[in-house]
């Protein structure tokens, strides 16, 4: 380990408690990007990140506005760079997001979601691991390197942090398409994924794509009394239930014609590596899922189903009467939020067109249906045959003392596809969350040991690439 690298690691260890307190301050900001009433909080979180990037020594720090006529209510990007390592030095693009999911249901949180609390070596708060805590690792790794190297870094660095990842990332996607030259780099590093198991360093090399949609069913021109009109007037909720019931069969297979035609199977080497992972299906069912049994395509393993097979899920059906007591109403409309996870070689455009056409073909009598695309992202598989993967695996091996495993993720990070497609650079998904960190759920947490080890891994990665 070089002197500058060891000095940065020592600085990170000496200042670890401060790093956590700073993270808590960021976590107290309810930067919920889905809620218009929290727009001010989202901007406050952006300013918090920008101010810290300036303080540690990054340059050209500023907010990039994304709101426009086509994208009203867009939240700002935070940009910063330090490009003084030399024209021949490697340039690393660091990505993260400062927005968070809504915290509901609030009654299921042990402690309030925006009052970060330490328990049993974990930090509990909305955004603790997704993605404020992991994004903060990047900032603190850079601060440690600045402090140990007299205000210099071993590599050129650009930082881009968004505030719309949880609502589809439309703002950053447009920026990358239109101003990709401002993010020119040799490699991108994303810490928004998880380790396969505790103590097991992991690089995620594939993500499923996504289509998020709404199905709106309209019946009568206004809400109706079910006693007066029931039996004659169409019920949009019943119609919506009939549509949803036809989207998948009892074995979990999506019934959209052609849905599986372009599904690329994982390679034999990938399947062999996945079988060697320390995966206990019963522990997964009982501890992580918490259901009586697992569902889906029984002919595929759980890892194949969650990493390499497409899915279709229903997330909510807002509308009608849901208050206390009774109200005998036939609602005028009903809505369902439906998403699909896609895998290579499926495309969002083709998949959405097939889905919309299929829904249109199964509409019950008496109602009208509109299918809307809310946001989408491409599936991605990243090559491991590059020196940056080698540097990352070596860095994590030094910290964890174990060989790094390569996995795919079942989730979607649309910007990864944009980096590969638009910037044409490899992307490292170097995450330090755990499978039980409750992303998007009550009692989200970040194991603090992983927060600190993530900072050290990133320090060693930057130093290795710089050397």
N, C-alpha and C positions, 0 to 999 in steps of 0.2 A: 504494500500500500504506500503510495506516495505521501510525502510530508503534508502537502496541501490537502490531500484527501483525508488523512488521519486527523489533521487539524479541524477539518469541517465536521467529521464525525464526532470529535471531542466537543466541539461547540454545540452540536445538536443535542448531545447527551446532557451537557451542562445546562442547556436552556429548555429542556424538554417540558418542564412544568409550565414555563411561560408560554410555550407554543400551545399547550392545551388550554390555558386560560384565554389566549387570544381566539382560539377556535370557538370556545364557549361564547365569547362576545358576538362572533359572527352567527352562531347558531341561535342566538336570542332574537335575531331579526326574522320575522315570519315571511320570508320571500317566496310566497306561494304564487307561482306564475299563472296558475289557472284562474285565480280570483281577481277580478278587476279592482275590488276594494283593497287589495294588497299591492297595487301598482307602486305606491310610494315606498313600501317596504322592499320591494324588489329593487328599485333604484337605490335605496339606502344600502342594500347589500353590495350592489355594484360599486358604489362609492367607497365602501369599506375595503373591498378587495383592491381597488385602484390606489387608495391611500397607502395600503400596506406595501404594494409593489413599488411605489415611489420611495417609501421609507427605507426599504432594504437595499436600494441601489439600482433598480431597473429604470430604464429611460423611455422617453416618448410615451409615457403612460397617459391614456385618455379613454374616455367612453366613446363608443361608436353607436350612434342612434340607429335603430332598425325600424322604427315606426314609419309608415308611409300610407298612402291612400290604399294600396293593395294589401298592406299589413298593419292595420290600425291596432294600436295598443301594444306594439312590439316593444320588447325590453332591451336595454342597451347591452352591447358587448363591452368587455374590458380588454384593452390591448396594451401590451408593454413589450419592450425589447431591450436587449443589450448585445450589441454587434461589434464589440471591440476585440474579440479573440483573434481576428485576422481573416483576410479574405479566403485563405485556404483552410480555415478551421471548419469543422462540422457545425451546422446550424440545426438546433433542436427546437421543434414547435411543441410547446406544452399546452394541453387543452384540459379544461374542466368546466363545471357549471355551478353557479351559485343559487339557482332556483331550486325549490323543493316541491314535493307533492303536498296536497292537503293532508291535514293530520287526522281527520275523522276516521273512525268513531272515537271521539275524545274520551268517552267513558272507559275505554279499554286501556288507556295509558296508565301505568303505575305512577309516573310523575308527569307533570305537564310537558307537552311536546316542545315548547319553546323556552323551557327552563332547564338547560342541560344539567344532567345529574350523573355523577359517577357512582356506579355500583358494581362490585365484584370484578373490578378491572376493566369495566366497560363504560363508555360514555353514551348516555341515552339522550336522544333528542331527534326531532325531525331534521333530516339532512346530515346527521352525524357521519354516515358512511356514503350517502348518496346525495350530493357528492361533495359537500362542503369540506368534510374531514379529509377526503382523498385529494381534493384540489389544494387544500392547505398544506399537504405534504410537499407538493411541488414548490410552493412559496417558501416554506421553511428550509427545504433542501437548498434552494438558491440563496437564501439568506445565510445559511451556514457556509456555503462556498465563498460568498462575498466576504464574510467575516474572516475566514481563514486564509484568504488570498489577497489581502490588501485592496479590497473593492473590485476584484476581477473575477471572471469566470473562466473555466477551462474550455468552454465552447461558446459559440454564439447562441443566443436564446431568444425566441419569440414566445410570447404568452398570449393566448386568446381564451377568455372565459365568458361563457354565455349565460343568459338568464331565461332561456326558453326550452331547455332540453326536455323538461317534463311536459311540454305542450307541442312537441314535434320539431323544434329547432328551425323553424322557417327563416328566422332572421339571419342566423349564422350561415345557413345553406345559401341564401341569396348573396351574402357577402363573399363567401368562398367562390361562388360562380362568377361574380362580377369584379371582385378585387383580389383574386387569388395571388397576384404578384406581391401583395403586401404581407403574405404569409409564407413566402418562399423559404423552404427549409429542406434538409436532407432526410429527416425522420420526424415523425410525430409521436408523442408519448401521451397516452390517455390512461388515467387512473380512475376508472368508473366501473370496475369489474371486481370479481371476488376470487379468493383462493379456493381451490377445490375442497380442501380440508384444513383444519388448524395445523399450523407448523409446516404446511406443504407449499413452498413457493410455486406460483402458477402464472403462466402467460396464457391469456385468452387469444386464440388465433382465428376465431370465427364467431359471427353473430347472426342471428336470424333477422330478416327484414320485417317490416310491419306495414299493415294497412289499418287505419282506425276510421271507423265509419259510424254513421247514424242512419237508422231506418225509421222514417216517420210515416205513420199510418193515420189517415184522416177519414172519418166517417160522416157524421151529421155536421151541420153548420155550427152547432153549439152543443154544450153539454145538455143531456136530456134526463128526465126522471125515468128510472128503470121500471117503475110500476106502470107508468102510462105508455112507455114506448118499447119496453123490453119484449122481445119476440118479433119485433118488426124492424127496429132500427139496428144498423150494424154496430158492433162493439169493437173499436180499434184495438183494445187490449187482447181480446180473443183472437182477432185476426193476426195481430203481431205474434202471439204465442203459436199460432198455426204456422206462420212463416218460419219462426225460429226452430220449431220442431222438425222442419224438413231440411235444415241446413246441415245436420250431422245425423248419422245413424247410431244405433245403440252400441256399436263397436268403436265409436269415436271417429269414424271416417267422414270427412267432409263430402257432401253430396253434390257440390258444384261440378258440372260437367267439365272435364279437362283439368281439374284443379291439380292433379298429381302428375300431369304429363311431362313437366319439365323439372321434376325434383331430382337433383343430382345426389347420388348416394355417396356417403363418406368413403374414403379410400380404405383398402384392406389394412394398411399400416395404422390409420386412425382408429379403426375398430379394434385392432389388436392392442393399441395403447390404451384405449378406453376400458377394455376388459381388465387391464392390469391395475387400474386405479382402485384405491381403497374405498369402494362403494358398497354400502350395506343397504339393500333395498328396503328391508323392514324398518331399519332406523330412519331412513328417509321418509317412509310412509307415516310412521308414528310421531317422529320428532319434528320434522320440517313441514310436512303436509298436515298431519293431524287428522286424517280421514280414516274411515273404516277399511277402505281398500283403494288401490290406485286404478285409474281408468285409462282409456286410450287404446292405441293399436297394440294388442297383446303380442303380435308377432315381432315387435321391436323392443329392445331393452329400454329401460327408463331413460338412460343417457341418450340413446338414439332418439327417443320420442321428444325429449326436451331440447336437444341440440341440433338435430339433423332432419326432423320431420316438421312439416307445416301444421298449423293448428287454426282453429276458429273458436273464439270465446265471446260470451255475452257478459258485459260489465255492469249494466244497469238498465232499468226501464222506468225513467222518470215520467210522471204524468198521473192524471186521475186524482182520486182522493186517497191520501195516506195519513190523515190526521187521526187523532183519538176519536173513538166513538164510531158512528155509522153515518154514511151519506150515500143514498141509493142513486148513484149517478152513472149514466153511460157517458164516458168522456168523449169529447169531439175528436181528440187525437191521442195517440200514444207514440212514444219514442223508445227505441232500444239502441244502446251503444254497443257496437259489435266490432271486434278486431280480428285480424288474421296475422299470424306470424309466418313469414316466408323463409324459404331456404334456397340456396343456389340450385337451379338456375331460374327460379321464378322471378318475375318482375312485378312491381306494384301496379303498373299500368294495366298489364294484361290480366292480372289476377282480379283487380277491381272491376274491370269490364266484364269478366266472366261472372263474377259474384252479382253485380248489378243486374245483368241479364237474367240470371237464375232467379233472383228475388222477384223480378218482374213477371216471370213465368208462373209463379206460384201464389200470386196475390188472390186472396179470397174474394168472393163477390161482395159488392156493396161498399168497398173502400178504395181509396187512392193511396199510392205509396210513393215516397220519394227516398232515394238512397243517396246519401251525401258522403263524400270523402273528406275527412277532417285533416289527416296528415298521413304521411307514408315515409318509408325508408327502405333502402335496398339491403338484401342480405349480403354478407361479405365473408370471405375466407382469406386470411392473410398468409403469405408465404413465410416460412421460417428460415429460408435460405438467404440470410443477409447478416452482415457483421453486427448490426444493432441488436438483433435477437441474441447473438452470442454474448455481447456486452451485458445485456440485461440478465441473462441466465447466470453469468458469472457473478454479477453484482449480488443477485439474490442468494446465490450459493454461499457467498462470503458472509452474508447476514444470517441466513437460516441454517447453514451447514447441511443442506440437502439439495439433491438434484431437482431442477425445475421441471414441472410437468406441463404439457401443452393440452389445453382443453378448448372446447367451444362454449359459448354462452347462449342460453335460450332467449335472452332479452335482445333489445335493439338499441344501438347508439348510432343514429343516422349519420352523424358527422364523420364517423370512421369511413363510411363509403364515400363521402364527399372528399375527404383527404386523399383517398386512394385514386378516385376517379378524376377529380378536378386538379389536385396538386401533384398527383402522380408520385407520391412518396409512401414508403412503408409506414405502417402505424403499429406501435407497440401498445397492447392493452395490458398494462402492468398494474393490476389491482390488488388490494390488500384487505378487502372485505371478507366476511365469512358467510357460509350458507345460511346461518341462523341469525343474521343481522337485521332481519325484518324490514327489508327495503319495501317502501310503499305501504307499510303496515304499522299498526300501533307498536310502541316500544322499540322503534328503530335504534340501533346501537352501533358503535364502532369499538372493537377491542383495542384498548389503548396501546398494548404491546405491539400490535400490528401498525398502528399509527406511527409509532417511533421507528419500527423496523422498516416501514415504507420510506420514511425520510432518509434513513441510512442507505437503503437500497438505491434510491434515486441519486444520492450524493455519489455513491460508487459508480453508478451508471454514467453520470455526467463526466466524472473524472476519467473513466475508462475510455469513453468516446473521445474525450479531449486529448487523451494520450495517443 
